[in-house]
Amino acid sequence: MIPIAKPVIGEEEIEAVKRVIKSGMLAQGREVENFEKEFASYIGVRNAVAVANGTAALDLALKALGIGEGDEVITTPFTFIATANAILYQRAKPVFADIDPLTFNLDPDAVVESITPKTKAIIVVHLYGQPCDMDAFLQIAEDHNLFLIEDCAQAHGAEFRGIKCGKFGDVGVFSFYPTKNMTTGEGGMVVTERDDICEKIRRLRNHGQSSKYVHEELGYNLRMTDIAAAIGRVQLKKLDSLNEKRIKNAKKMIDGIKNLKSIVPPFVDSRVKHVFNQFVIKAEKRDYIAERLFEMGIETAVHYPKPIHHQPLYRRLGYPEDICPNAVEASKKVLSLPVHPALSESDVEHVIRALREIA
């Protein structure tokens, strides 16, 4: 079976973990500090703060920006639920704007229509590894005096006009879950040019501590371990080559299926470097294709089968079903195919042949 995702872990990561274990320093320490510096340098920002997971990164970023009760934050309904839930954690209100049906990313025009006097921020999600239209969103944030947060959980190394995702907004947040373009097992990172936000998040991740046993505010235990950071440091060095394999696999698949009438291959904006965390097609007979592919030894997934405003939690909160029609339509047709760097050339060719046979 060709898996839909597979982390690429080698002897270098294993040796890095051994080194940390032998050192006796397992919790947050020098490895985390070095990982933060290296990741900030890679993105091209002043600051990076490592945390326990991507959801923690979103939560602490919003807290550091002062988002609170009564505030509204505009985001997409077509992503993993953590993005919207992090807004709820602040007792703020997620406001869902519709997506561009080509890229599946937030539609800037829909965001402008959603702005109210209560709007404090926009969270853009660089979905599947394709950057949002950052020219448009930077202008919207400036025109309306809004914070701009980049959810880069699927966009490690992705670029818009040659600039890496995470560098555009007030903050950028990353996840290092095993299915991401690089992993630490579990983990997250917040990046920012602003020193004040950085220091706030550093305190919040460690019980509000400004120095040892001096607690300035109510904080949390959301630290990254040195074991995770050691894996992340090795993975970061491999990230560009891993992404190039994803891009190569994606280009080959797009070329192989672009003439199939029943399948729409991924659209790639000419201004971006799409790093293909997921390779997502659209198909009217999505479920049939998924079943046939499974029979032929190819695992697939649906990202995402239900927009967030259709989730039971958000229905109970009073969100109507009849908003964001593009997101609703996409949820009925999208299908993710294997694109990860562990695929062999024969794996990619098998996926293409299978799709041609089915479609």
N, C-alpha and C positions, 0 to 999 in steps of 0.2 A: 504493500500500500504506500503510495506517495503521500506523505503528510501535508496538511495545509500550512503548517509552520514547524520549524525545527531550529532551536538555537545552535549556533556553531561554536562549540566549546572544545578547545584543544589542550595540549600539554602545557602551554604557556599559562593558561588560566589555572590549571591544576597546581602548577609549581608556585604561582602567586599566592594561592590559598594556603599551600603548605608553608610558605615563608611566613605568612601572618600567624598561622597557628603556632609555629615554632617560636615566634617572637613573644607569645603570651599576651599581646595587646590585641584583643578581639573586638572590642567595642570601638566607638568613634575615636580615631586617633590620627596618626601621621598619614596613613593610607588615604583616609577621607580627605584630609587637607590637601594632599597632593592631587587626588582625583579632581577636587574642586578647581584647583589652579589649572590643571590640564584641560578640563572641560571648558572653563571660561575662555582659555586661550583658543581652543578649537572653534568655539562659537564666535569669538571676537568681541567679548564683553568684559567689563571690569570685574564682575563678581559672579560667583556660582556657589550655591548652598545645597549640599547633599542632604536628602531626607529619606525617610523609610520607604516611601512609595510615591507613585505619581499622584494619587488622590491627596496625599498629605501636601505635595507640592502645590496643587491647586488651592487647597484650603488655606495654607499659610500665606500664599501670594495674595489672596483676597483679604485676609486679615491684616496683612502688612499695608495694604492700600487703604484700609479703613472702611471697607464695605461693611454695611451693617443693616440693622432692621429698618425696613421702609425703603431701602434702596432697590433699584431695578438694575439688572445686568442682562444685556442682550446676548444671546448665544444661539447656537444651532440645535434643532431637535434631532438631527441626524448624526449621532455619534454615540460613544459609550456614555452611560448614564452618569458617570463620575463627574463629568464637566458641569452638568446642571446641579447635581447634588451638592457640589462644593459651594454653590451659591446659596442653597437652602441652609447649609451649615451656618451661614452668617445671619440667618433669619431675613435674608434679602429675597427678592423675587426673581426667578429666572423668567425672562421674556424671550419667547422663541420667534426667530425670524426665519423665513424660508430659505431654501438652498438654490444654488444654480444647478439645473438638471444636468449640465455637462460635466462639471467638476465635482459635484456633490458638496462643495464648500458653501459657506454662507454667502448669500447674495447681498452685495453692498446696498443696493436700492431698497431691499426689504428691511435691512437694518435701519436705514434712515427713516423709513416709515414707522418704525417701532419706537423711536426715541420720544420720551416724554420728559417733563421736568424732574421726574424721579430717577431718570437714567444716570448711572454713575460710571458704568464701564461696559466694554464689549469684550467677550471672550471669543476669539476666532480659533477654529480648530483646523489644522492643516491635515485634512482627512486623507487617509490611505497613503500619506507621504507626499501629497501634492500641496504646495503652498497656496494660501489664499491670495487674493488680489490685494497685496499690502499697500500699493499706491493708493487705492481707494480707501482702505480702512485707516491708514494714517491720516488722510485728509478728513475723514469723518470725525475721528477722535479729536483732531485739532479744531475743527469748525465748531464742535459741540462741547469742547472741554471735558472729554471723557478719558478715563483710563483705558488702555489697550493691553489686553492679556493674550498671549499666544499659547495655546495648548498644542505643544509639539510632541505629544506622546507617540505619534506615528511618523515623525518627521526629522529624525536625527540625521543631520547632514544635508537636508533639503535646502534649496536656495531659491530666492526670488530676486531676479536681476543680479545674480552673483553674490548676494548677501545671505548668510545662513539664517534660517528660521530660529527665532528666539532672540534675535538682536533688534528687532523692529519695535516691539512693544515696551511698555513700562516694565513688564516682567514676561519671561517665557518659562514654561514649565515642561518638564520631560518625565517620562516613565521609563524604567528599565526592566519591565516585566519580560519574561522569557520569549514572548512572541514579537518583541520590538526589534528594531534594526540593530541594536546592541543591548546587552543585558547585564545586570548584576545579580540575577536571580529574582530579587525584588529590590526596588529602590526608586528614587526620584531625584530630580534636580530642579532648582529654581535659578534662573539666570537674570541678571539685571545690570544696567549701567549705574543705577542709583545706590549709593552707599547706605543711605538711610533705610531703604527697603531691605537691603542685605543684612544689616545689623539687626533689624527687627525680626527677620525670619530666623537668624542664628539664635536669638534669645528664645523665640517661640518654640523652636524644635527641641529645646533643652530646658524645659520647666521655667522659662522666663529668666534664665540665669545670665547675668552680664559678666560675672567673674565667679570663681569657685565659691559656692554657698551664698552668693548674693543674688537674690531673686527679685527682679524689678517688676515683674508682671506675671499674670497667670499664663503659664505655658504648658507644654505637652512633652511627652517622650516620643519624638518622631525622628530620632537620629538614625543615620546609616551606620552599619558596622564596617569595621576595617576589612572583614572578609569580603563583603559585597563590593567595597571600593577597590579592593585588589583585583577582583574580576573585571570591574568596570574600567580600570586603567589599561588592562590588556585589550579589552574589547574596543576601547576608544582608538587604540593604535590600528586596529583592524577595520574600523568602521568604514572608511572610504573604499577599501577593497571589497568589503562585504556589500556595500551599496552598489558598486559597479557591477557585481555579479547579479544583483537584483535587476538593475537597469538593463543589463544585457539579456537576461531571461525575459523580461517584460517586452523588450523590443522584438525579440524573436517571436514571442507569442502574438503580439499585435500584428506583425507581418503575416503570421500563419493563419490568423482568423479574420482579418479585416474584410474579406470578401464574403463572409458567411452572412446570409440574409437574416437569420433568426437571432444573431448575437451582435450586440454593440460593444466593441472593445473599449478600453479606457481612453478617455480624452486627455491629452497632455497640453497644458498651456505653454505656448512658445517662450514665455518669459521665465520659466521655472526649471529647476532641477528636481524632478519627481523621483523620490527614492523608493517607491513601491513597497511600502510596508505591507500593502495588500494589492493584488491584481484583481480588479473588480470589473466584471462584465455586466451588461444588462440583457435580460432575456425574458420574453413573455412566458416561456415554458421553463422557468427557473427550476422548479422542483423536479420536473421530469429530467432535465439535464443533470441535476445534482445526483439523482438516483442512478442514472445510466453511468455517470462518471465513477460513482462508488463501485458499481458492478465491474468496472474496468480498472479498478485499483487506484483510483484517484480521489483523495479526500478533498472536500470543499467546505465552505462555511458561508453564512449569511451575515454580513456586517452592514446594516443591522435590520432584523426582521420586523422591528416595531419602533417607530419614532418615539422619542422620549415622552412627548405629550400624550401618547396612547398607552404608556405604561400605567399599571393599576395605581401606583403611588400618585402619579400626576393627575390621573382622572379623579382620584379622591380629593385632590387639592383644587379641583374645579377647572382644570384646563379643558377647553373644548376640543372635540375630535376634528372639527372641520377647518382647522387652521393649517398652514404650511402644506399645501397640496403637493408641491414638488417632492418634499420629504416623504410624504405618505406614498406617493407613486413609486419613488425610488425603493422604498422598503419592500415593495412587492416584486421587484425585478432584479435586484442586485445579487450577484453571486461571486464570492471570492474563490480564486483558483490558486494553486501553489505557485509561488514566485521566489521563494527564499533561496539564499545562496548555497544551501546544501544540495540543491537539485543538480543532477548531472545533465549533460546535453541530451542523453537518451530519455531522461525523465521529461524534459521540456518537449522533446519531439513526440513523446507518447501522449502528453496532454493535448498537443495540437492535433495529432491524428485522431484522438478520441473525439474532440470537439467537431472535427470535420465529418466524422462518421455519424455523430448524433445529429448535428445541425444540417 
